[in-house]
Amino acid sequence: MRGLWAALRFLTTIPVPERWLDEASLAPRAMLGWWGVVGGLIGALAAAIVWVAHFRLPWSACAALGLVISVVLSGGLHLDGFADTCDGMGARAPRERALAIMKDARIGAFGVIGIVCLLLLKFGLLAGLAPSRGIAALGCVPAAGRLAQVWVLHRYNYARAEGGMAGAFFAATTRGHLVVTALVAIAVAFAWSQLPGVTALAWAMGWGGLSAAWIAHWLQGHTGDTVGAVSELTEVAMLLGLAIIPEIGA
């Protein structure tokens, strides 16, 4: 269980007492097996809060609240990576220059534009769902994003020459981590949205895989920032799938 507490501290803003951790639990290999569970917990908390709020607030306000809660719970970690990736892409620079731009802690114009567009897409797709389906979407989308992260970490090499924390996660991720995270994501999607949820998860991973392949071709690998970017794009694709799939089956 110490690996779960470590993963919670790394991936969320939920306070975890130091006494629940030890040196072994803070190793990437120990945390990665809990990635999908943490995604499920983030989704469950966001969905529960929005479910309560919907007794008093209109659904559009609840959709916005759900997105804000998800960002707060995750500490904006993957949004930051998405913004850095947008800055690197927007510069249209050679690989090494793009990697240097992405490493800069300052956010640029393309990063701001990217975050605004991403959040608008998420809000529009979520607000367009019926409230019951929207709450279910909030519950299962974070697990899909964490599955995309583990898949990229396992599938691709680290693009930077130096190691660091991100490099350690790339080196530590195994097929076992991927299988466990996939099973958890499928279970979470089914629990919240049954077969349409599992179908939307497959759709989202397909689009996430295409974006990951394009980024890997561009940078000859991935970085911590691009892992976050693929995660965010997969979550958008999951929302889109949940919006489209009921209409296809109608």
C-alpha atoms as an extended CHARMM CRD file, in Angstrom:
* protein
*
       250  EXT
         1         1  MET       CA              0.0000000000        0.0000000000        0.0000000000  PROA      1               0.0000000000
         2         2  ARG       CA              2.9450000000        2.3760000000        0.4310000000  PROA      2               0.0000000000
         3         3  GLY       CA              3.2540000000        2.4580000000       -3.3460000000  PROA      3               0.0000000000
         4         4  LEU       CA             -0.3320000000        3.7370000000       -3.5330000000  PROA      4               0.0000000000
         5         5  TRP       CA              0.3860000000        6.5160000000       -1.0250000000  PROA      5               0.0000000000
         6         6  ALA       CA              3.4890000000        7.4800000000       -2.9850000000  PROA      6               0.0000000000
         7         7  ALA       CA              1.5350000000        7.5230000000       -6.2630000000  PROA      7               0.0000000000
         8         8  LEU       CA             -1.1470000000        9.6800000000       -4.6260000000  PROA      8               0.0000000000
         9         9  ARG       CA              1.4610000000       12.1630000000       -3.4520000000  PROA      9               0.0000000000
        10        10  PHE       CA              3.1480000000       12.2560000000       -6.8520000000  PROA      10              0.0000000000
        11        11  LEU       CA              0.0260000000       12.4760000000       -9.0420000000  PROA      11              0.0000000000
        12        12  THR       CA             -2.3670000000       14.4570000000       -6.8510000000  PROA      12              0.0000000000
        13        13  THR       CA             -2.5820000000       17.2910000000       -4.3470000000  PROA      13              0.0000000000
        14        14  ILE       CA             -4.1500000000       14.9870000000       -1.7520000000  PROA      14              0.0000000000
        15        15  PRO       CA             -2.0150000000       15.2780000000        1.4090000000  PROA      15              0.0000000000
        16        16  VAL       CA             -0.2220000000       12.0560000000        2.3310000000  PROA      16              0.0000000000
        17        17  PRO       CA              1.5560000000       11.8040000000        5.7160000000  PROA      17              0.0000000000
        18        18  GLU       CA              5.2980000000       11.1750000000        5.4990000000  PROA      18              0.0000000000
        19        19  ARG       CA              5.0080000000        8.2280000000        7.8990000000  PROA      19              0.0000000000
        20        20  TRP       CA              3.0070000000        6.3490000000        5.2470000000  PROA      20              0.0000000000
        21        21  LEU       CA              5.9770000000        6.4360000000        2.8750000000  PROA      21              0.0000000000
        22        22  ASP       CA              9.4310000000        4.9270000000        2.7590000000  PROA      22              0.0000000000
        23        23  GLU       CA             12.3310000000        5.0650000000        0.3110000000  PROA      23              0.0000000000
        24        24  ALA       CA             11.2600000000        1.9290000000       -1.5570000000  PROA      24              0.0000000000
        25        25  SER       CA              7.7150000000        3.1920000000       -2.1250000000  PROA      25              0.0000000000
        26        26  LEU       CA              9.0080000000        6.3940000000       -3.7390000000  PROA      26              0.0000000000
        27        27  ALA       CA             10.7640000000        4.4540000000       -6.5040000000  PROA      27              0.0000000000
        28        28  PRO       CA              8.9820000000        4.7360000000       -9.8890000000  PROA      28              0.0000000000
        29        29  ARG       CA              8.5930000000        0.9620000000      -10.1720000000  PROA      29              0.0000000000
        30        30  ALA       CA              6.6300000000        0.8530000000       -6.9050000000  PROA      30              0.0000000000
        31        31  MET       CA              4.3190000000        3.7240000000       -7.8820000000  PROA      31              0.0000000000
        32        32  LEU       CA              3.5210000000        2.7860000000      -11.4710000000  PROA      32              0.0000000000
        33        33  GLY       CA              1.3560000000       -0.1850000000      -10.5650000000  PROA      33              0.0000000000
        34        34  TRP       CA             -1.0800000000        2.2160000000       -8.8720000000  PROA      34              0.0000000000
        35        35  TRP       CA             -1.3890000000        4.7380000000      -11.7370000000  PROA      35              0.0000000000
        36        36  GLY       CA             -4.8090000000        3.5010000000      -12.8410000000  PROA      36              0.0000000000
        37        37  VAL       CA             -6.1330000000        3.3290000000       -9.2740000000  PROA      37              0.0000000000
        38        38  VAL       CA             -5.1180000000        6.9400000000       -8.6640000000  PROA      38              0.0000000000
        39        39  GLY       CA             -6.8810000000        7.9530000000      -11.8770000000  PROA      39              0.0000000000
        40        40  GLY       CA             -9.9940000000        6.1420000000      -10.6950000000  PROA      40              0.0000000000
        41        41  LEU       CA             -9.8450000000        7.8890000000       -7.3100000000  PROA      41              0.0000000000
        42        42  ILE       CA             -9.4910000000       11.3330000000       -8.9210000000  PROA      42              0.0000000000
        43        43  GLY       CA            -12.5060000000       10.5770000000      -11.1090000000  PROA      43              0.0000000000
        44        44  ALA       CA            -14.5780000000        9.2390000000       -8.2310000000  PROA      44              0.0000000000
        45        45  LEU       CA            -13.9210000000       12.3140000000       -6.0890000000  PROA      45              0.0000000000
        46        46  ALA       CA            -14.7400000000       14.7240000000       -8.9210000000  PROA      46              0.0000000000
        47        47  ALA       CA            -17.8930000000       12.8010000000       -9.8600000000  PROA      47              0.0000000000
        48        48  ALA       CA            -19.0990000000       12.6170000000       -6.2390000000  PROA      48              0.0000000000
        49        49  ILE       CA            -18.6720000000       16.3480000000       -5.6580000000  PROA      49              0.0000000000
        50        50  VAL       CA            -20.4170000000       17.2170000000       -8.9240000000  PROA      50              0.0000000000
        51        51  TRP       CA            -23.2490000000       14.7890000000       -8.1600000000  PROA      51              0.0000000000
        52        52  VAL       CA            -23.9160000000       16.6470000000       -4.9050000000  PROA      52              0.0000000000
        53        53  ALA       CA            -23.5460000000       20.0610000000       -6.5620000000  PROA      53              0.0000000000
        54        54  HSD       CA            -26.0880000000       19.1500000000       -9.2450000000  PROA      54              0.0000000000
        55        55  PHE       CA            -28.8560000000       19.1860000000       -6.6590000000  PROA      55              0.0000000000
        56        56  ARG       CA            -28.4760000000       22.9830000000       -6.5750000000  PROA      56              0.0000000000
        57        57  LEU       CA            -26.5560000000       24.0470000000       -9.6790000000  PROA      57              0.0000000000
        58        58  PRO       CA            -27.3730000000       23.8300000000      -13.4040000000  PROA      58              0.0000000000
        59        59  TRP       CA            -25.4740000000       21.1980000000      -15.3420000000  PROA      59              0.0000000000
        60        60  SER       CA            -23.2900000000       23.6990000000      -17.2380000000  PROA      60              0.0000000000
        61        61  ALA       CA            -21.9990000000       25.0610000000      -13.9210000000  PROA      61              0.0000000000
        62        62  CYS       CA            -21.4630000000       21.5190000000      -12.6530000000  PROA      62              0.0000000000
        63        63  ALA       CA            -19.4870000000       20.6360000000      -15.7870000000  PROA      63              0.0000000000
        64        64  ALA       CA            -17.1830000000       23.6090000000      -15.1950000000  PROA      64              0.0000000000
        65        65  LEU       CA            -16.8950000000       22.6780000000      -11.5120000000  PROA      65              0.0000000000
        66        66  GLY       CA            -15.9700000000       19.1110000000      -12.4110000000  PROA      66              0.0000000000
        67        67  LEU       CA            -13.1560000000       20.2620000000      -14.6810000000  PROA      67              0.0000000000
        68        68  VAL       CA            -11.8070000000       22.6290000000      -12.0390000000  PROA      68              0.0000000000
        69        69  ILE       CA            -11.8860000000       19.8920000000       -9.3980000000  PROA      69              0.0000000000
        70        70  SER       CA            -10.0360000000       17.4960000000      -11.7170000000  PROA      70              0.0000000000
        71        71  VAL       CA             -7.3510000000       20.1020000000      -12.3700000000  PROA      71              0.0000000000
        72        72  VAL       CA             -7.0010000000       20.9380000000       -8.6680000000  PROA      72              0.0000000000
        73        73  LEU       CA             -6.7910000000       17.2800000000       -7.6440000000  PROA      73              0.0000000000
        74        74  SER       CA             -4.0820000000       16.5790000000      -10.2210000000  PROA      74              0.0000000000
        75        75  GLY       CA             -2.2390000000       19.8130000000       -9.4360000000  PROA      75              0.0000000000
        76        76  GLY       CA             -2.3740000000       20.7890000000      -13.1140000000  PROA      76              0.0000000000
        77        77  LEU       CA              0.6200000000       18.5000000000      -13.6440000000  PROA      77              0.0000000000
        78        78  HSD       CA             -0.3910000000       17.2200000000      -17.0710000000  PROA      78              0.0000000000
        79        79  LEU       CA             -1.8260000000       20.5440000000      -18.2350000000  PROA      79              0.0000000000
        80        80  ASP       CA              1.6290000000       21.9860000000      -17.6370000000  PROA      80              0.0000000000
        81        81  GLY       CA              3.1500000000       19.2860000000      -19.8340000000  PROA      81              0.0000000000
        82        82  PHE       CA              0.5460000000       19.9370000000      -22.5130000000  PROA      82              0.0000000000
        83        83  ALA       CA              1.3480000000       23.6780000000      -22.4500000000  PROA      83              0.0000000000
        84        84  ASP       CA              5.0920000000       23.0260000000      -22.7530000000  PROA      84              0.0000000000
        85        85  THR       CA              4.4720000000       20.6540000000      -25.6600000000  PROA      85              0.0000000000
        86        86  CYS       CA              2.3580000000       23.3120000000      -27.3960000000  PROA      86              0.0000000000
        87        87  ASP       CA              5.1800000000       25.8140000000      -26.9430000000  PROA      87              0.0000000000
        88        88  GLY       CA              7.6400000000       23.3850000000      -28.4980000000  PROA      88              0.0000000000
        89        89  MET       CA              5.3400000000       22.6060000000      -31.4090000000  PROA      89              0.0000000000
        90        90  GLY       CA              4.3920000000       26.2330000000      -31.9860000000  PROA      90              0.0000000000
        91        91  ALA       CA              8.0280000000       27.2980000000      -32.3360000000  PROA      91              0.0000000000
        92        92  ARG       CA              8.4180000000       25.0500000000      -35.4100000000  PROA      92              0.0000000000
        93        93  ALA       CA             12.0310000000       24.6580000000      -34.4190000000  PROA      93              0.0000000000
        94        94  PRO       CA             14.4310000000       21.7330000000      -34.9170000000  PROA      94              0.0000000000
        95        95  ARG       CA             14.2610000000       18.9070000000      -32.4070000000  PROA      95              0.0000000000
        96        96  GLU       CA             16.9910000000       20.1260000000      -30.0490000000  PROA      96              0.0000000000
        97        97  ARG       CA             15.6250000000       23.6640000000      -29.9880000000  PROA      97              0.0000000000
        98        98  ALA       CA             12.0880000000       22.3570000000      -29.3770000000  PROA      98              0.0000000000
        99        99  LEU       CA             13.3110000000       20.2710000000      -26.4410000000  PROA      99              0.0000000000
       100       100  ALA       CA             15.0440000000       23.3300000000      -24.9720000000  PROA      100             0.0000000000
       101       101  ILE       CA             11.8630000000       25.4060000000      -25.3260000000  PROA      101             0.0000000000
       102       102  MET       CA              9.8050000000       22.7150000000      -23.6100000000  PROA      102             0.0000000000
       103       103  LYS       CA             12.2640000000       22.6010000000      -20.7220000000  PROA      103             0.0000000000
       104       104  ASP       CA             11.8510000000       26.3460000000      -20.0480000000  PROA      104             0.0000000000
       105       105  ALA       CA              9.6970000000       26.8080000000      -16.9400000000  PROA      105             0.0000000000
       106       106  ARG       CA              8.0540000000       29.8930000000      -18.4390000000  PROA      106             0.0000000000
       107       107  ILE       CA              4.8650000000       29.3700000000      -20.4450000000  PROA      107             0.0000000000
       108       108  GLY       CA              4.6610000000       30.9480000000      -23.8900000000  PROA      108             0.0000000000
       109       109  ALA       CA              1.8410000000       32.1790000000      -26.0890000000  PROA      109             0.0000000000
       110       110  PHE       CA              1.3300000000       28.7900000000      -27.7420000000  PROA      110             0.0000000000
       111       111  GLY       CA              1.0800000000       27.1260000000      -24.3490000000  PROA      111             0.0000000000
       112       112  VAL       CA             -1.6150000000       29.5450000000      -23.2130000000  PROA      112             0.0000000000
       113       113  ILE       CA             -3.5250000000       29.1170000000      -26.4710000000  PROA      113             0.0000000000
       114       114  GLY       CA             -3.2580000000       25.3380000000      -26.1780000000  PROA      114             0.0000000000
       115       115  ILE       CA             -4.5750000000       25.2230000000      -22.6020000000  PROA      115             0.0000000000
       116       116  VAL       CA             -7.4930000000       27.5440000000      -23.4260000000  PROA      116             0.0000000000
       117       117  CYS       CA             -8.4660000000       25.4330000000      -26.4490000000  PROA      117             0.0000000000
       118       118  LEU       CA             -8.1060000000       22.1890000000      -24.5050000000  PROA      118             0.0000000000
       119       119  LEU       CA            -10.2660000000       23.3360000000      -21.5930000000  PROA      119             0.0000000000
       120       120  LEU       CA            -12.8870000000       24.7660000000      -23.9580000000  PROA      120             0.0000000000
       121       121  LEU       CA            -13.0760000000       21.4200000000      -25.7320000000  PROA      121             0.0000000000
       122       122  LYS       CA            -13.3630000000       19.5200000000      -22.4620000000  PROA      122             0.0000000000
       123       123  PHE       CA            -16.0240000000       21.8580000000      -21.1330000000  PROA      123             0.0000000000
       124       124  GLY       CA            -18.0470000000       21.8490000000      -24.3520000000  PROA      124             0.0000000000
       125       125  LEU       CA            -18.0170000000       18.0560000000      -24.6170000000  PROA      125             0.0000000000
       126       126  LEU       CA            -18.8170000000       17.5570000000      -20.9330000000  PROA      126             0.0000000000
       127       127  ALA       CA            -21.5680000000       20.1800000000      -20.8140000000  PROA      127             0.0000000000
       128       128  GLY       CA            -23.1230000000       18.6750000000      -23.9380000000  PROA      128             0.0000000000
       129       129  LEU       CA            -23.6710000000       15.3210000000      -22.2150000000  PROA      129             0.0000000000
       130       130  ALA       CA            -26.7560000000       14.5460000000      -20.1650000000  PROA      130             0.0000000000
       131       131  PRO       CA            -26.0020000000       15.1280000000      -16.4590000000  PROA      131             0.0000000000
       132       132  SER       CA            -25.9470000000       11.4170000000      -15.6060000000  PROA      132             0.0000000000
       133       133  ARG       CA            -23.5620000000       10.6700000000      -18.4540000000  PROA      133             0.0000000000
       134       134  GLY       CA            -21.4760000000       13.7220000000      -17.6360000000  PROA      134             0.0000000000
       135       135  ILE       CA            -21.0000000000       12.5950000000      -14.0420000000  PROA      135             0.0000000000
       136       136  ALA       CA            -20.0430000000        9.1470000000      -15.3170000000  PROA      136             0.0000000000
       137       137  ALA       CA            -17.5670000000       10.7550000000      -17.7250000000  PROA      137             0.0000000000
       138       138  LEU       CA            -15.9250000000       12.6600000000      -14.8900000000  PROA      138             0.0000000000
       139       139  GLY       CA            -15.5990000000        9.3510000000      -13.0840000000  PROA      139             0.0000000000
       140       140  CYS       CA            -13.8590000000        7.3980000000      -15.8230000000  PROA      140             0.0000000000
       141       141  VAL       CA            -11.8870000000        9.9150000000      -17.9240000000  PROA      141             0.0000000000
       142       142  PRO       CA             -8.9260000000       10.3560000000      -15.4910000000  PROA      142             0.0000000000
       143       143  ALA       CA             -8.2420000000        6.6040000000      -15.5320000000  PROA      143             0.0000000000
       144       144  ALA       CA             -8.0570000000        6.7260000000      -19.3450000000  PROA      144             0.0000000000
       145       145  GLY       CA             -5.5070000000        9.5370000000      -19.1410000000  PROA      145             0.0000000000
       146       146  ARG       CA             -3.3250000000        7.5770000000      -16.7130000000  PROA      146             0.0000000000
       147       147  LEU       CA             -3.4750000000        4.5040000000      -18.9540000000  PROA      147             0.0000000000
       148       148  ALA       CA             -2.2100000000        6.6350000000      -21.8380000000  PROA      148             0.0000000000
       149       149  GLN       CA              0.6800000000        7.8070000000      -19.6680000000  PROA      149             0.0000000000
       150       150  VAL       CA              1.7870000000        4.2960000000      -18.7560000000  PROA      150             0.0000000000
       151       151  TRP       CA              1.4340000000        3.1650000000      -22.3780000000  PROA      151             0.0000000000
       152       152  VAL       CA              3.7240000000        5.9670000000      -23.6080000000  PROA      152             0.0000000000
       153       153  LEU       CA              6.2280000000        5.3070000000      -20.8230000000  PROA      153             0.0000000000
       154       154  HSD       CA              6.3470000000        1.6250000000      -21.7960000000  PROA      154             0.0000000000
       155       155  ARG       CA              6.1900000000        1.9970000000      -25.5830000000  PROA      155             0.0000000000
       156       156  TYR       CA              8.6600000000        4.8130000000      -26.2600000000  PROA      156             0.0000000000
       157       157  ASN       CA             12.1660000000        5.8180000000      -25.2930000000  PROA      157             0.0000000000
       158       158  TYR       CA             13.1190000000        8.9500000000      -23.3800000000  PROA      158             0.0000000000
       159       159  ALA       CA             13.9350000000       11.7360000000      -25.8290000000  PROA      159             0.0000000000
       160       160  ARG       CA             16.4450000000       13.6830000000      -23.7220000000  PROA      160             0.0000000000
       161       161  ALA       CA             20.0900000000       12.7520000000      -23.3260000000  PROA      161             0.0000000000
       162       162  GLU       CA             20.1020000000       13.4490000000      -19.6010000000  PROA      162             0.0000000000
       163       163  GLY       CA             18.1510000000       11.2680000000      -17.1840000000  PROA      163             0.0000000000
       164       164  GLY       CA             16.2880000000       12.8890000000      -14.3350000000  PROA      164             0.0000000000
       165       165  MET       CA             12.9420000000       11.9480000000      -12.8200000000  PROA      165             0.0000000000
       166       166  ALA       CA             11.1190000000       11.5150000000      -16.1340000000  PROA      166             0.0000000000
       167       167  GLY       CA             13.8870000000        9.2930000000      -17.4710000000  PROA      167             0.0000000000
       168       168  ALA       CA             13.6130000000        7.0990000000      -14.3690000000  PROA      168             0.0000000000
       169       169  PHE       CA              9.9120000000        6.5190000000      -15.0530000000  PROA      169             0.0000000000
       170       170  PHE       CA             10.5930000000        5.5700000000      -18.6810000000  PROA      170             0.0000000000
       171       171  ALA       CA             13.2550000000        3.0950000000      -17.5540000000  PROA      171             0.0000000000
       172       172  ALA       CA             11.0980000000        1.5870000000      -14.7910000000  PROA      172             0.0000000000
       173       173  THR       CA              7.8420000000        0.9760000000      -16.6790000000  PROA      173             0.0000000000
       174       174  THR       CA              7.1840000000       -2.6720000000      -17.5010000000  PROA      174             0.0000000000
       175       175  ARG       CA              4.5550000000       -4.5950000000      -19.4280000000  PROA      175             0.0000000000
       176       176  GLY       CA              3.1050000000       -5.6600000000      -16.0860000000  PROA      176             0.0000000000
       177       177  HSD       CA              2.4840000000       -2.0360000000      -15.1490000000  PROA      177             0.0000000000
       178       178  LEU       CA              0.7360000000       -1.4920000000      -18.4820000000  PROA      178             0.0000000000
       179       179  VAL       CA             -1.4660000000       -4.5800000000      -18.1250000000  PROA      179             0.0000000000
       180       180  VAL       CA             -2.5140000000       -3.6920000000      -14.5640000000  PROA      180             0.0000000000
       181       181  THR       CA             -3.2930000000       -0.0810000000      -15.5160000000  PROA      181             0.0000000000
       182       182  ALA       CA             -5.2680000000       -1.2220000000      -18.5680000000  PROA      182             0.0000000000
       183       183  LEU       CA             -7.3510000000       -3.6380000000      -16.5100000000  PROA      183             0.0000000000
       184       184  VAL       CA             -8.0920000000       -0.9400000000      -13.9460000000  PROA      184             0.0000000000
       185       185  ALA       CA             -9.0480000000        1.5810000000      -16.6550000000  PROA      185             0.0000000000
       186       186  ILE       CA            -11.3760000000       -0.9520000000      -18.3230000000  PROA      186             0.0000000000
       187       187  ALA       CA            -12.9980000000       -1.7780000000      -14.9800000000  PROA      187             0.0000000000
       188       188  VAL       CA            -13.4710000000        1.9040000000      -14.1470000000  PROA      188             0.0000000000
       189       189  ALA       CA            -14.9260000000        2.6630000000      -17.5900000000  PROA      189             0.0000000000
       190       190  PHE       CA            -17.3330000000       -0.2600000000      -17.3240000000  PROA      190             0.0000000000
       191       191  ALA       CA            -18.3590000000        0.6090000000      -13.7720000000  PROA      191             0.0000000000
       192       192  TRP       CA            -19.2970000000        4.1490000000      -14.7580000000  PROA      192             0.0000000000
       193       193  SER       CA            -20.5900000000        3.7390000000      -18.3260000000  PROA      193             0.0000000000
       194       194  GLN       CA            -20.8250000000       -0.0090000000      -19.0500000000  PROA      194             0.0000000000
       195       195  LEU       CA            -20.0900000000       -1.0870000000      -22.6560000000  PROA      195             0.0000000000
       196       196  PRO       CA            -20.1950000000        2.4650000000      -24.1090000000  PROA      196             0.0000000000
       197       197  GLY       CA            -17.5260000000        3.4380000000      -21.5940000000  PROA      197             0.0000000000
       198       198  VAL       CA            -15.2390000000        0.5640000000      -22.5980000000  PROA      198             0.0000000000
       199       199  THR       CA            -15.8050000000        1.3570000000      -26.2750000000  PROA      199             0.0000000000
       200       200  ALA       CA            -15.0160000000        5.0310000000      -25.6410000000  PROA      200             0.0000000000
       201       201  LEU       CA            -11.8400000000        3.9660000000      -23.8240000000  PROA      201             0.0000000000
       202       202  ALA       CA            -10.7040000000        1.9570000000      -26.8480000000  PROA      202             0.0000000000
       203       203  TRP       CA            -11.5220000000        4.9100000000      -29.1290000000  PROA      203             0.0000000000
       204       204  ALA       CA             -9.5930000000        7.2880000000      -26.8600000000  PROA      204             0.0000000000
       205       205  MET       CA             -6.5340000000        5.0530000000      -26.7130000000  PROA      205             0.0000000000
       206       206  GLY       CA             -6.5570000000        4.8620000000      -30.4950000000  PROA      206             0.0000000000
       207       207  TRP       CA             -6.4290000000        8.6340000000      -30.8170000000  PROA      207             0.0000000000
       208       208  GLY       CA             -3.9590000000        8.8990000000      -27.9580000000  PROA      208             0.0000000000
       209       209  GLY       CA             -1.7670000000        6.3470000000      -29.7080000000  PROA      209             0.0000000000
       210       210  LEU       CA             -1.8020000000        8.3680000000      -32.9340000000  PROA      210             0.0000000000
       211       211  SER       CA             -0.8100000000       11.5500000000      -31.1160000000  PROA      211             0.0000000000
       212       212  ALA       CA              1.9400000000        9.6760000000      -29.2570000000  PROA      212             0.0000000000
       213       213  ALA       CA              3.3010000000        8.2650000000      -32.5160000000  PROA      213             0.0000000000
       214       214  TRP       CA              3.3500000000       11.7130000000      -34.1320000000  PROA      214             0.0000000000
       215       215  ILE       CA              5.1720000000       13.2600000000      -31.1720000000  PROA      215             0.0000000000
       216       216  ALA       CA              7.6720000000       10.3860000000      -31.0940000000  PROA      216             0.0000000000
       217       217  HSD       CA              8.3840000000       10.9170000000      -34.7930000000  PROA      217             0.0000000000
       218       218  TRP       CA              8.9000000000       14.6530000000      -34.1520000000  PROA      218             0.0000000000
       219       219  LEU       CA             11.1330000000       14.3360000000      -31.0780000000  PROA      219             0.0000000000
       220       220  GLN       CA             12.5410000000       10.8330000000      -31.6390000000  PROA      220             0.0000000000
       221       221  GLY       CA             10.9820000000        9.7790000000      -28.3610000000  PROA      221             0.0000000000
       222       222  HSD       CA              8.9970000000       11.3320000000      -25.5330000000  PROA      222             0.0000000000
       223       223  THR       CA              9.5950000000       13.5230000000      -22.4970000000  PROA      223             0.0000000000
       224       224  GLY       CA              7.6940000000       14.0100000000      -19.2510000000  PROA      224             0.0000000000
       225       225  ASP       CA              5.9280000000       16.9630000000      -20.8750000000  PROA      225             0.0000000000
       226       226  THR       CA              4.7530000000       14.9870000000      -23.8830000000  PROA      226             0.0000000000
       227       227  VAL       CA              3.5120000000       12.1560000000      -21.6630000000  PROA      227             0.0000000000
       228       228  GLY       CA              1.2510000000       14.7440000000      -20.0130000000  PROA      228             0.0000000000
       229       229  ALA       CA              0.2050000000       16.0580000000      -23.4220000000  PROA      229             0.0000000000
       230       230  VAL       CA             -0.8120000000       12.6100000000      -24.6640000000  PROA      230             0.0000000000
       231       231  SER       CA             -2.7200000000       12.0820000000      -21.4170000000  PROA      231             0.0000000000
       232       232  GLU       CA             -4.7140000000       15.2880000000      -21.9320000000  PROA      232             0.0000000000
       233       233  LEU       CA             -5.4350000000       14.4940000000      -25.5960000000  PROA      233             0.0000000000
       234       234  THR       CA             -6.6020000000       11.0090000000      -24.6180000000  PROA      234             0.0000000000
       235       235  GLU       CA             -9.0060000000       12.4900000000      -22.0620000000  PROA      235             0.0000000000
       236       236  VAL       CA            -10.4730000000       14.7950000000      -24.7240000000  PROA      236             0.0000000000
       237       237  ALA       CA            -10.8730000000       11.8220000000      -27.0460000000  PROA      237             0.0000000000
       238       238  MET       CA            -12.5820000000        9.8700000000      -24.2410000000  PROA      238             0.0000000000
       239       239  LEU       CA            -15.1090000000       12.6750000000      -23.7430000000  PROA      239             0.0000000000
       240       240  LEU       CA            -15.6910000000       12.8260000000      -27.4810000000  PROA      240             0.0000000000
       241       241  GLY       CA            -16.2360000000        9.0790000000      -27.5910000000  PROA      241             0.0000000000
       242       242  LEU       CA            -18.7510000000        9.2070000000      -24.7530000000  PROA      242             0.0000000000
       243       243  ALA       CA            -20.5880000000       11.9660000000      -26.6220000000  PROA      243             0.0000000000
       244       244  ILE       CA            -20.6560000000       10.1530000000      -29.9820000000  PROA      244             0.0000000000
       245       245  ILE       CA            -21.1040000000        6.4790000000      -29.1220000000  PROA      245             0.0000000000
       246       246  PRO       CA            -24.7060000000        6.6750000000      -27.7690000000  PROA      246             0.0000000000
       247       247  GLU       CA            -25.7610000000        8.3880000000      -31.0190000000  PROA      247             0.0000000000
       248       248  ILE       CA            -24.1500000000        5.6530000000      -33.1030000000  PROA      248             0.0000000000
       249       249  GLY       CA            -26.0240000000        3.0080000000      -31.1200000000  PROA      249             0.0000000000
       250       250  ALA       CA            -29.3400000000        4.8650000000      -31.3430000000  PROA      250             0.0000000000
